[in-house]
Amino acid sequence: MLQGVAHDNQKRDFVRRLGAKHIAVFGNGNNDRLQLKAAKRAGGLAVAVENGEGCAVDAVLNAHLFVTGINNALDLLRSTDRCKATLRF
């Protein structure tokens, strides 16, 4: 549960406690940028998701992927080949 202020830091700390290397993180706002960054740096999956209200540039810059719609984001987890195809070099 987020409390008070500094929601960006609270979200990042929560991701770290879960083990950022082993999770997928979804977000679209400035307050999501640090959790996306933590997951990305640790080797987890960071996905910026646009759901109609827009997506903050800092969220996009700290993500591995940008998708439109939460259903498309969740489909990445159900069909890992889609994620591999997008992130391969």
C-alpha positions as CSV (number, residue, x, y, z in Angstrom):
1,M,0.0,0.0,0.0
2,L,1.4,3.3,-1.0
3,Q,1.5,5.9,1.7
4,G,2.2,9.7,1.9
5,V,4.6,11.0,-0.7
6,A,7.5,9.6,-2.8
7,H,5.4,6.9,-4.4
8,D,8.1,6.4,-7.0
9,N,10.6,5.4,-4.3
10,Q,8.0,3.2,-2.5
11,K,7.3,1.3,-5.8
12,R,11.0,0.8,-6.5
13,D,11.7,-0.5,-3.0
14,F,8.8,-2.9,-3.3
15,V,10.2,-4.3,-6.6
16,R,13.6,-4.7,-5.0
17,R,12.1,-6.5,-2.0
18,L,10.3,-8.9,-4.4
19,G,13.6,-9.6,-6.2
20,A,13.7,-7.3,-9.3
21,K,15.6,-9.9,-11.3
22,H,12.7,-12.4,-11.2
23,I,9.7,-10.2,-11.9
24,A,7.9,-8.3,-14.7
25,V,7.0,-4.7,-13.9
26,F,4.3,-2.7,-15.7
27,G,3.8,1.0,-15.5
28,N,2.9,4.2,-17.4
29,G,3.5,7.1,-15.1
30,N,6.5,9.1,-13.8
31,N,5.9,7.4,-10.4
32,D,6.6,4.1,-12.2
33,R,9.9,5.0,-13.7
34,L,12.1,3.9,-10.8
35,Q,10.4,0.5,-10.5
36,L,10.8,0.0,-14.2
37,K,14.4,1.0,-14.0
38,A,15.1,-1.3,-11.0
39,A,13.6,-4.3,-12.8
40,K,15.4,-3.5,-16.1
41,R,18.8,-3.1,-14.4
42,A,18.4,-6.2,-12.3
43,G,17.5,-8.4,-15.3
44,G,13.7,-8.5,-14.8
45,L,11.3,-7.4,-17.4
46,A,10.2,-3.7,-17.5
47,V,7.2,-2.8,-19.7
48,A,5.8,0.6,-20.2
49,V,2.0,0.3,-21.0
50,E,-0.2,2.9,-22.5
51,N,-3.8,2.4,-21.6
52,G,-5.5,5.5,-23.1
53,E,-4.3,8.2,-20.6
54,G,-0.8,8.4,-22.0
55,C,2.6,7.2,-20.9
56,A,5.3,9.3,-19.3
57,V,8.5,9.6,-21.3
58,D,10.6,8.6,-18.3
59,A,8.5,5.4,-17.9
60,V,9.2,4.6,-21.6
61,L,12.9,5.4,-21.3
62,N,13.3,3.1,-18.3
63,A,11.5,0.1,-19.8
64,H,12.6,-2.7,-22.1
65,L,9.3,-2.5,-24.1
66,F,6.5,-0.2,-24.8
67,V,3.0,-1.7,-25.6
68,T,-0.5,-0.3,-25.9
69,G,-3.0,-1.9,-23.6
70,I,-2.6,-4.1,-20.6
71,N,-3.9,-7.2,-22.5
72,N,-1.0,-6.9,-24.9
73,A,1.4,-6.5,-21.9
74,L,0.0,-9.6,-20.2
75,D,0.2,-11.5,-23.5
76,L,4.0,-11.1,-23.4
77,L,4.0,-13.2,-20.3
78,R,1.7,-15.9,-21.7
79,S,3.6,-16.1,-25.0
80,T,7.3,-15.6,-24.2
81,D,8.3,-16.0,-27.9
82,R,6.7,-12.6,-28.5
83,C,9.0,-11.1,-25.9
84,K,12.1,-12.9,-27.2
85,A,11.4,-11.7,-30.7
86,T,11.1,-8.1,-29.7
87,L,14.1,-8.0,-27.4
88,R,16.6,-10.1,-29.5
89,F,19.6,-8.4,-31.1
